Amino acid sequence: MLSKTVKEPTQRQLRIAREIKKIIAGALEKGEVRNPLLQEYMITITDVDVASDLKFCTIYFMTLNGENLGQIEDDLNAEAWGLKKLIASKLKLRYTPDLNFRMDTSFEEVDRIEKLLRDPK
């Protein structure tokens, strides 16, 4: 039987992910995005995963009340190019990773597990 090993992120990946998270969260907080609809929501960047080759980056987000996540995901992905340029101006990397925004579903998963644990059956 083949076993798959999952590699832990390197210190460099973690450091770059932390910096990207800080830059994007700051840009959203200051309203440095073109789409005015994104400024209407309290968007929280929950996690950032950077690929091992540092060319791709997945950014997980959540809103305060969890509303319109699909629309916000589309809007953030439409803003990805501008945010990539912002990251390139602040981080000195050989390649600035391509950004992909995804809604964070881990909170829903935690709720589902808690409900299962509380269920007497």
C-alpha positions, 0 to 999 in steps of 0.5 A: 500500500502506498502512503502519501506524505504531506510535507510541512511548509518550510519556514520561508513559506510560512514567513511569506504567507504571514507577510502576504496575509498582513499586506492583504488584510491591510489593503482591505482594511484601508480600502485599497481595492477598486471594488467598492462592494468589498469595502462594505463587508468586514472581511477577515483573512483567516489563513494563507497557504503558499505553494512550495515553489512560491508561485501560487498562494491560496488565501482563505477569508471569512466575513463577520456574519458569513453573508454573500461569501460566494459573491465576495469570493468572486470579487476578491478573485477579480481584485487578485491582479491588483493585490498581486501588484501591491504584494510585489511592491512590498515584498522583494521576491523573484516571483510574486505568487498568483493569488486565489481567494477561497471562502474559509469553510473550517468554521462550518466544519467545526460547527458540524462536528460540535453538533455531532458530539452533542447529539445523544445518538 
